Amino acid sequence: MKLIDDPDARFWFPPAACRRCGKGLAGAAVLAQRRHQVTDIGRAPPPVVTEYVAQARQCPCCAAVTEGELPPFVRARASFGPETCAQAANLACGNYIPVGRAAVLLREMAGVAASTGWMAGIRGRAAALVADSGFTDRVRELLKTAPAVHADETPARAGGGMRYVHLACTAYLTHMHTGDRSADAIDAGGVLPGYRGIIVRDGYFAYGHLTDALHAWCGARLLRDLKDLYDFEPGRQDWASQMAALLIEARSAARHARQAGKTALDAGVLEDLIARYRALATSGLAANTYRRTATAKDARRIARRFLNFEDMILRFATRPDLDIFTNNEAERTIRPVKVQQRSSGGAWRTIEGLADFAIIQSYLSTATKWGISKLDALRDLFNGHPWIPPGLEPSG
């Protein structure tokens, strides 16, 4: 921490007497002083209660009675205001705190005594506001124009069964929706059907029907598979180590080309990478074809993957203008699903609750990617002017 020039309060502590002879120092000159500052917070102030009175008046001409209109956030006869709702949603939705503990924290930190039941409903209220705001349609519209979209899915227990949260995202946009793990459920998000860019993903087969787009296989997952194979049998799976080294070399070549503003690798460099790639995959398959061990079976599966999905795996090298070697963007973005599930006792009580989570998490994730705090985004939401991303990425 740094010292500031204008603290809220200042106290002086002069010496009372000489440390050697004991003489009083009340009138002695000050030779030097050393400043210390302590930053602290005060106790939560009591909540501010504001009364809104809707008056009815009778027209002196026609005798019609007209009632005044209250602000949109004033609904029940007694209710919590938008700041309380934003703070509560920040605890329960933005920081994945269980509703019981979130209610306690809101009471202790803000002085607002909200019930656990009210806290449990705040996610649904926030999700409804996001759904009515046009945010989801705007994100879908923007994602369809992105040159590359990262896709992923993760299981989530809800309503006594297994559901999946599906994700399509970029570095600045997040769209989540729920369903099963089928191709129809993937399409239900409304982002990937008809998309004509590059879908960065893992090897899950249900994305295969999206033929309008090109596909890129996550290089980080490939490197993990190659490392596991080599570590398990280093004497016989040298091809896996060499293939991993080749992918890393190709990644570096793509990064250097991108930094230089190129949209393609030099033809000779790309041809050499592809030739060595094919030779390594072929040698890996040949070396394990007649071996009947579990490791050899895994090696054959991985080698065939490299041979059969060459275009997908090397997409990052044929499109070096895009940073698509890994699907880490999607894996980071979808991780809160697991965080929330753990803090919620391992499951969502209802399928609707999981769907609400997907909606509000899309909103908060997108806002934070644009540098907007979750609390500020929630304040905008509950004050009636939800934040909407202005474009595919920040300009300039």
C-alpha positions as CSV (number, residue, x, y, z in Angstrom):
1,M,0.0,0.0,0.0
2,K,1.0,3.6,-0.6
3,L,0.6,6.6,1.7
4,I,-2.0,9.2,0.5
5,D,-1.8,12.9,0.9
6,D,-5.2,13.6,2.4
7,P,-6.2,11.0,5.0
8,D,-9.6,11.2,6.6
9,A,-8.1,11.7,10.1
10,R,-4.7,12.4,11.5
11,F,-3.3,11.9,15.0
12,W,0.1,13.0,16.3
13,F,2.1,11.0,18.8
14,P,5.0,13.2,20.2
15,P,7.4,11.8,22.9
16,A,6.3,12.9,26.4
17,A,9.8,12.9,28.0
18,C,13.5,12.4,27.1
19,R,14.4,8.8,26.9
20,R,17.8,9.6,28.6
21,C,17.2,12.1,31.3
22,G,13.4,12.1,31.6
23,K,12.9,15.8,31.1
24,G,9.5,16.8,29.5
25,L,9.5,17.6,25.8
26,A,6.2,19.4,25.5
27,G,7.8,22.6,24.1
28,A,10.8,21.1,22.3
29,A,11.2,21.5,18.6
30,V,10.2,18.7,16.2
31,L,13.3,17.5,14.4
32,A,11.7,14.7,12.2
33,Q,8.5,12.7,11.9
34,R,7.5,9.4,10.3
35,R,4.0,8.9,8.8
36,H,2.0,5.7,9.1
37,Q,-1.5,5.1,7.7
38,V,-4.1,2.4,8.4
39,T,-6.9,1.8,6.0
40,D,-9.9,0.3,7.5
41,I,-13.7,0.0,7.0
42,G,-16.3,1.1,9.5
43,R,-19.3,-0.9,10.7
44,A,-22.2,-1.4,8.3
45,P,-24.5,1.6,8.5
46,P,-28.2,0.9,9.0
47,P,-30.1,0.5,5.7
48,V,-31.7,3.6,4.3
49,V,-35.5,3.3,4.1
50,T,-37.2,5.5,1.4
51,E,-40.9,5.7,1.2
52,Y,-42.6,6.2,-2.2
53,V,-46.2,7.4,-2.0
54,A,-48.4,6.9,-5.0
55,Q,-51.1,9.6,-4.9
56,A,-54.5,9.4,-6.7
57,R,-56.2,12.6,-7.8
58,Q,-59.5,13.4,-9.3
59,C,-59.8,15.5,-12.4
60,P,-62.0,18.6,-11.7
61,C,-63.3,18.5,-15.3
62,C,-64.3,14.9,-15.9
63,A,-64.1,13.4,-12.4
64,A,-61.7,10.7,-13.6
65,V,-59.3,9.4,-10.9
66,T,-55.6,9.1,-12.0
67,E,-52.9,7.5,-9.9
68,G,-49.2,8.5,-10.0
69,E,-46.7,6.1,-11.4
70,L,-44.0,4.7,-9.1
71,P,-40.4,3.9,-10.2
72,P,-40.1,0.5,-11.9
73,F,-38.2,-1.1,-9.0
74,V,-40.9,-0.2,-6.5
75,R,-43.4,-3.1,-6.6
76,A,-44.4,-4.6,-3.3
77,R,-45.6,-2.5,-0.4
78,A,-42.2,-3.2,1.3
79,S,-39.2,-4.5,-0.7
80,F,-35.5,-4.2,-1.1
81,G,-34.1,-1.7,-3.5
82,P,-31.8,-2.2,-6.5
83,E,-28.5,-1.7,-4.6
84,T,-29.5,-4.4,-2.1
85,C,-30.5,-6.7,-5.0
86,A,-27.2,-6.1,-6.8
87,Q,-25.1,-6.7,-3.7
88,A,-27.1,-9.9,-3.0
89,A,-26.7,-11.2,-6.6
90,N,-23.0,-10.4,-6.5
91,L,-22.7,-12.7,-3.5
92,A,-24.9,-15.5,-4.7
93,C,-24.2,-15.3,-8.5
94,G,-21.0,-13.4,-8.9
95,N,-19.1,-15.1,-6.2
96,Y,-20.9,-18.5,-6.0
97,I,-21.6,-18.3,-2.3
98,P,-24.4,-20.6,-1.0
99,V,-27.6,-18.7,-0.3
100,G,-27.5,-19.3,3.5
101,R,-24.1,-17.9,3.9
102,A,-24.8,-15.1,1.4
103,A,-27.7,-14.0,3.5
104,V,-25.5,-13.9,6.6
105,L,-22.8,-11.9,4.8
106,L,-25.3,-9.4,3.5
107,R,-26.6,-8.9,7.0
108,E,-23.1,-8.6,8.6
109,M,-21.5,-6.5,5.8
110,A,-24.4,-4.3,4.7
111,G,-26.8,-4.4,7.6
112,V,-29.6,-5.8,5.5
113,A,-31.5,-8.7,7.1
114,A,-32.7,-10.7,4.0
115,S,-34.1,-14.1,4.4
116,T,-32.5,-17.2,2.9
117,G,-35.6,-17.7,0.8
118,W,-35.3,-14.2,-0.6
119,M,-31.6,-14.8,-1.3
120,A,-32.4,-18.0,-3.1
121,G,-34.7,-16.2,-5.5
122,I,-32.2,-13.4,-6.4
123,R,-30.6,-15.5,-9.2
124,G,-34.0,-16.1,-10.9
125,R,-34.8,-12.4,-10.7
126,A,-31.5,-11.4,-12.2
127,A,-31.8,-14.1,-14.9
128,A,-35.3,-12.8,-15.8
129,L,-34.0,-9.2,-16.2
130,V,-31.2,-10.4,-18.4
131,A,-33.6,-12.5,-20.5
132,D,-35.8,-9.5,-21.0
133,S,-33.0,-7.1,-21.8
134,G,-32.0,-8.4,-25.3
135,F,-28.5,-9.3,-24.0
136,T,-28.6,-12.9,-25.1
137,D,-29.8,-12.1,-28.6
138,R,-27.1,-9.5,-28.9
139,V,-24.4,-11.9,-27.9
140,R,-25.7,-14.5,-30.3
141,E,-25.6,-12.0,-33.1
142,L,-22.0,-10.9,-32.3
143,L,-20.7,-14.4,-31.9
144,K,-22.0,-15.4,-35.4
145,T,-19.7,-12.7,-36.8
146,A,-16.6,-13.8,-34.9
147,P,-13.8,-15.4,-37.0
148,A,-13.4,-18.1,-34.4
149,V,-15.6,-19.3,-31.6
150,H,-14.5,-21.5,-28.7
151,A,-17.0,-24.2,-27.8
152,D,-17.3,-26.6,-24.8
153,E,-19.7,-28.4,-22.6
154,T,-19.7,-29.7,-19.1
155,P,-22.0,-31.9,-17.0
156,A,-24.0,-30.5,-14.2
157,R,-26.4,-32.3,-11.8
158,A,-29.8,-30.6,-11.6
159,G,-33.3,-31.7,-10.7
160,G,-32.2,-35.2,-9.7
161,G,-30.6,-35.9,-13.1
162,M,-27.7,-35.0,-15.3
163,R,-27.7,-32.0,-17.6
164,Y,-25.1,-30.2,-19.6
165,V,-24.1,-26.5,-19.8
166,H,-23.1,-25.7,-23.3
167,L,-20.7,-22.8,-24.1
168,A,-19.8,-20.7,-27.1
169,C,-17.4,-17.8,-26.4
170,T,-14.6,-15.5,-27.4
171,A,-12.2,-13.4,-25.4
172,Y,-15.0,-10.8,-25.0
173,L,-18.3,-12.7,-25.3
174,T,-19.9,-15.6,-23.4
175,H,-23.1,-17.5,-24.3
176,M,-24.2,-20.4,-22.1
177,H,-27.3,-22.5,-22.3
178,T,-28.4,-25.9,-20.9
179,G,-29.6,-29.2,-22.3
180,D,-28.5,-32.7,-22.8
181,R,-25.3,-33.6,-24.7
182,S,-26.8,-34.2,-28.1
183,A,-26.3,-32.3,-31.4
184,D,-29.8,-30.8,-31.0
185,A,-28.9,-29.5,-27.6
186,I,-25.8,-27.9,-29.0
187,D,-27.9,-26.3,-31.8
188,A,-30.4,-25.0,-29.2
189,G,-28.1,-22.2,-28.2
190,G,-28.6,-20.6,-31.5
191,V,-24.9,-19.7,-32.1
192,L,-23.3,-22.5,-33.9
193,P,-25.9,-23.6,-36.4
194,G,-25.0,-21.8,-39.7
195,Y,-21.9,-20.4,-38.2
196,R,-19.2,-20.1,-40.9
197,G,-16.1,-19.3,-38.9
198,I,-13.8,-21.7,-37.0
199,I,-15.1,-23.7,-34.0
200,V,-12.3,-24.4,-31.6
201,R,-13.2,-27.5,-29.5
202,D,-12.2,-30.9,-28.2
203,G,-12.9,-34.1,-30.1
204,Y,-16.5,-34.6,-29.0
205,F,-18.3,-36.1,-32.0
206,A,-21.6,-34.2,-31.6
207,Y,-20.1,-31.1,-33.1
208,G,-19.4,-32.9,-36.4
209,H,-22.8,-32.0,-37.9
210,L,-21.8,-28.3,-38.0
211,T,-20.4,-28.5,-41.5
212,D,-20.8,-24.8,-42.4
213,A,-17.8,-24.1,-40.1
214,L,-14.2,-25.2,-40.1
215,H,-13.1,-27.0,-36.9
216,A,-9.9,-26.8,-34.8
217,W,-8.9,-29.4,-32.3
218,C,-7.6,-28.1,-29.0
219,G,-3.8,-28.4,-29.0
220,A,-3.5,-28.4,-25.2
221,R,-5.6,-31.6,-25.0
222,L,-3.5,-33.2,-27.7
223,L,-0.4,-32.4,-25.8
224,R,-1.8,-33.9,-22.6
225,D,-2.7,-37.1,-24.4
226,L,0.7,-37.4,-26.0
227,K,2.5,-36.7,-22.7
228,D,0.4,-39.3,-20.8
229,L,1.2,-41.9,-23.5
230,Y,4.9,-41.2,-23.5
231,D,5.2,-41.1,-19.7
232,F,3.4,-44.5,-19.4
233,E,5.7,-46.2,-21.9
234,P,8.7,-43.9,-22.7
235,G,10.8,-46.7,-24.3
236,R,8.2,-47.5,-27.0
237,Q,6.3,-44.3,-27.6
238,D,9.0,-41.9,-28.6
239,W,6.9,-40.8,-31.5
240,A,4.4,-39.2,-29.0
241,S,7.2,-37.1,-27.5
242,Q,8.4,-36.1,-31.0
243,M,4.8,-35.2,-32.1
244,A,4.4,-33.0,-29.0
245,A,7.6,-31.2,-29.9
246,L,6.4,-30.7,-33.4
247,L,3.1,-29.2,-32.3
248,I,5.0,-26.8,-30.0
249,E,7.3,-25.9,-32.9
250,A,4.3,-25.3,-35.1
251,R,2.6,-23.2,-32.4
252,S,5.7,-21.0,-32.2
253,A,5.8,-20.6,-35.9
254,A,2.1,-19.6,-36.0
255,R,2.6,-17.1,-33.2
256,H,5.6,-15.4,-34.9
257,A,3.7,-15.2,-38.2
258,R,0.7,-13.6,-36.3
259,Q,3.0,-11.1,-34.6
260,A,4.4,-10.2,-38.0
261,G,0.9,-9.6,-39.4
262,K,1.0,-12.6,-41.7
263,T,-2.2,-14.6,-42.5
264,A,-0.3,-17.7,-43.6
265,L,3.0,-19.5,-42.8
266,D,5.7,-19.6,-45.5
267,A,4.8,-22.4,-47.9
268,G,8.1,-24.2,-47.2
269,V,7.7,-24.1,-43.5
270,L,4.1,-25.4,-43.6
271,E,5.0,-28.2,-46.1
272,D,7.9,-29.3,-43.8
273,L,5.7,-29.3,-40.7
274,I,3.0,-31.4,-42.5
275,A,5.5,-33.9,-43.9
276,R,7.0,-34.5,-40.5
277,Y,3.5,-34.6,-38.9
278,R,2.4,-37.4,-41.2
279,A,5.6,-39.4,-40.8
280,L,5.3,-39.3,-37.0
281,A,1.7,-40.3,-37.0
282,T,2.3,-43.1,-39.4
283,S,5.3,-44.4,-37.4
284,G,3.2,-44.3,-34.2
285,L,0.5,-46.4,-35.7
286,A,3.0,-48.9,-37.3
287,A,4.9,-49.3,-34.1
288,N,1.8,-50.3,-32.2
289,T,-0.3,-52.2,-34.7
290,Y,0.8,-55.7,-33.7
291,R,1.1,-55.1,-30.0
292,R,-1.7,-56.3,-27.8
293,T,-1.4,-54.2,-24.7
294,A,-3.6,-51.5,-23.3
295,T,-1.0,-48.9,-23.9
296,A,-0.6,-50.0,-27.5
297,K,-4.3,-49.7,-28.0
298,D,-4.3,-46.2,-26.7
299,A,-1.3,-45.4,-29.0
300,R,-3.2,-46.7,-32.0
301,R,-6.2,-44.6,-31.2
302,I,-4.2,-41.5,-30.8
303,A,-2.1,-42.1,-33.9
304,R,-5.3,-42.7,-35.9
305,R,-6.7,-39.4,-34.5
306,F,-3.7,-37.5,-35.9
307,L,-4.0,-39.2,-39.3
308,N,-7.7,-38.9,-39.6
309,F,-8.1,-35.3,-38.3
310,E,-5.0,-33.7,-39.7
311,D,-6.9,-30.6,-40.9
312,M,-8.6,-30.0,-37.6
313,I,-5.4,-30.5,-35.6
314,L,-3.3,-28.3,-37.8
315,R,-5.9,-25.6,-38.2
316,F,-3.9,-23.3,-36.0
317,A,-1.0,-23.6,-38.4
318,T,-3.0,-23.1,-41.5
319,R,-4.7,-20.0,-39.9
320,P,-1.9,-18.4,-38.0
321,D,-3.7,-15.1,-38.0
322,L,-6.0,-16.5,-35.3
323,D,-4.9,-17.5,-31.8
324,I,-6.6,-20.9,-31.9
325,F,-4.0,-23.4,-30.7
326,T,-5.9,-24.2,-27.5
327,N,-9.4,-24.1,-26.3
328,N,-8.3,-22.6,-22.9
329,E,-10.6,-19.7,-23.4
330,A,-13.7,-22.0,-23.2
331,E,-12.2,-24.1,-20.4
332,R,-11.6,-21.0,-18.3
333,T,-15.0,-19.5,-19.1
334,I,-17.0,-22.7,-18.3
335,R,-15.1,-23.4,-15.0
336,P,-17.6,-21.5,-12.8
337,V,-20.2,-24.2,-13.5
338,K,-18.1,-26.6,-11.3
339,V,-17.4,-23.9,-8.8
340,Q,-21.1,-23.2,-8.3
341,Q,-22.0,-26.8,-8.3
342,R,-19.5,-27.6,-5.5
343,S,-20.7,-24.7,-3.4
344,S,-24.3,-25.7,-3.9
345,G,-23.9,-29.2,-2.4
346,G,-23.0,-30.9,-5.7
347,A,-26.2,-30.1,-7.6
348,W,-28.9,-27.6,-8.5
349,R,-32.2,-28.4,-7.0
350,T,-34.1,-27.7,-10.2
351,I,-33.4,-27.6,-14.0
352,E,-34.8,-24.1,-14.1
353,G,-32.2,-23.0,-11.5
354,L,-29.4,-24.4,-13.7
355,A,-30.9,-22.5,-16.7
356,D,-31.0,-19.3,-14.7
357,F,-27.3,-19.8,-13.7
358,A,-26.4,-20.1,-17.4
359,I,-28.1,-16.9,-18.3
360,I,-26.7,-14.8,-15.5
361,Q,-23.3,-16.3,-15.8
362,S,-23.3,-15.4,-19.5
363,Y,-24.0,-11.8,-18.5
364,L,-21.5,-11.5,-15.8
365,S,-18.7,-13.3,-17.7
366,T,-19.1,-11.1,-20.7
367,A,-19.1,-7.9,-18.5
368,T,-15.9,-8.9,-16.7
369,K,-14.3,-9.7,-20.1
370,W,-14.9,-6.1,-21.0
371,G,-13.4,-4.9,-17.7
372,I,-16.7,-4.2,-16.0
373,S,-17.0,-5.4,-12.4
374,K,-19.7,-7.9,-11.7
375,L,-21.2,-5.6,-9.0
376,D,-21.4,-2.7,-11.5
377,A,-23.0,-4.9,-14.1
378,L,-25.5,-6.0,-11.6
379,R,-26.2,-2.5,-10.5
380,D,-27.0,-1.6,-14.1
381,L,-29.2,-4.6,-14.4
382,F,-31.3,-3.9,-11.3
383,N,-31.5,-0.2,-12.0
384,G,-33.2,-0.9,-15.3
385,H,-30.4,-0.3,-17.8
386,P,-28.6,-3.6,-18.2
387,W,-25.1,-3.5,-19.8
388,I,-25.1,-4.7,-23.4
389,P,-21.8,-5.4,-25.3
390,P,-21.3,-2.7,-27.9
391,G,-19.4,-4.9,-30.3
392,L,-17.4,-8.0,-31.0
393,E,-14.4,-6.6,-29.2
394,P,-13.3,-3.2,-27.8
395,S,-12.4,-0.7,-30.6
396,G,-8.8,0.5,-30.7
